[in-house]
């Protein structure tokens, strides 16, 4: 790297700066699409905010710490507050290009912690990553590119051409630290059940973001030559081959395992391939680039499986994509890199050792620093929103940004609590939420009609019940009267039989024939007289 460029080289680097900046739009679309709609505005604003914060910090002192004159290979000491006017255009161009890399490292964290982190807490993470961790490790790996001496890792032969570890690994390990501090989203890992996936709100937008990232990688890797030379086309070619191999590998493996072509795997597989090739895209052959991308996708899927088993909730898969695939890509430099292009003079075994050292140092510095600082801050200031705020969504709880869907849910909740379903919910014409609201109103109309029918049926049934009860009461009265009449009738009959028997007995005493024929079985008295 040099601080002075020819006109052609300067134009190329500025074009690449614009392409890498477009990756911010890619991350915004990707992360917003892969997260829930109630958090999408929060995710989008975080992407804008971390870019602004990291740009100012990198201008003030981050660029100096990373690319300034090295203090024993540990940190830079010059080029603070990079001047813009009347100064070396080469230095300014270098700053602008490298500032985009710093922003990329910072924004990787955004998607990993989506859905439950306070906005202010995310700004704190951005300060840690872009103001401390990234410039310091960046100096160790890339320091000395403008003025010597080199950073201590670079001096030992560590190679990371465009940042599989320096950029993507740093962002991923910071994200992992934040995830472990704040914990998983509510309902992500139900007790004694399989992990519950949280579907994205807009998958086409996520795929558009992926394609924007592919385009940005032209500048990310192609611009890292810092000159327009004969290597650029091959670097871009290797980058695209690796991304395509990663995408298809993840798609096919997911298809075989899941039984369908999974969108998330296609997205993250392509990104894993792009991340993996970033470290050695300048020093490998095209077939090697394909192998690196394919293995990067497999490594990503394995890391994702491990995180789920450990109940680590990475909302968009940032750690598997940027961390695990970044580790593989950095190792792949030693396995596939052509020694004459690497130019370190190390054997493959020695190159592998220094690559592993760089990976370990990046993890230890980034994860350790971020985790300890966040743990300390979390003990004083909660980094996570409350469960109630998480349920309502960070769009509203963190930014007061209402959406059509939220307004619809508020109206539906009011109806539920009040029990009054007569007013219809508001319909926003021409939108998906409007269609849902219109269908909900049709359901309410149907429920109203059925409720009225049910009320009429209930009233009819009640009237029938009353009439039945009245008829039963009248029947009981009639039965009682019949019993009473029957008892009276039976008493008269017994008295009549008794009189007839007395007359017959009196006639017998007079020696006259008995005038009445009384059945001996009609009553006990008669039966007793006959027996006698």
HELIX and SHEET records of a PDB file:
HELIX    1   1 UNK A    7  UNK A   34  1                                  28    
HELIX    2   2 UNK A   37  UNK A   57  1                                  21    
HELIX    3   3 UNK A   58  UNK A   62  3                                   5    
HELIX    4   4 UNK A   63  UNK A   67  1                                   5    
HELIX    5   5 UNK A   89  UNK A  112  1                                  24    
HELIX    6   6 UNK A  119  UNK A  128  1                                  10    
HELIX    7   7 UNK A  129  UNK A  133  3                                   5    
HELIX    8   8 UNK A  134  UNK A  142  1                                   9    
HELIX    9   9 UNK A  152  UNK A  155  1                                   4    
HELIX   10  10 UNK A  164  UNK A  169  3                                   6    
HELIX   11  11 UNK A  170  UNK A  182  1                                  13    
HELIX   12  12 UNK A  203  UNK A  222  1                                  20    
HELIX   13  13 UNK A  223  UNK A  225  5                                   3    
HELIX   14  14 UNK A  232  UNK A  258  1                                  27    
HELIX   15  15 UNK A  263  UNK A  278  1                                  16    
HELIX   16  16 UNK A  286  UNK A  309  1                                  24    
HELIX   17  17 UNK A  318  UNK A  318  1                                   1    
HELIX   18  18 UNK A  319  UNK A  324  3                                   6    
HELIX   19  19 UNK A  325  UNK A  336  1                                  12    
HELIX   20  20 UNK A  339  UNK A  342  1                                   4    
HELIX   21  21 UNK A  348  UNK A  380  1                                  33    
HELIX   22  22 UNK A  387  UNK A  392  1                                   6    
HELIX   23  23 UNK A  394  UNK A  399  1                                   6    
HELIX   24  24 UNK A  404  UNK A  418  1                                  15    
HELIX   25  25 UNK A  432  UNK A  509  1                                  78    
HELIX   26  26 UNK A  524  UNK A  531  1                                   8    
END                                                                             
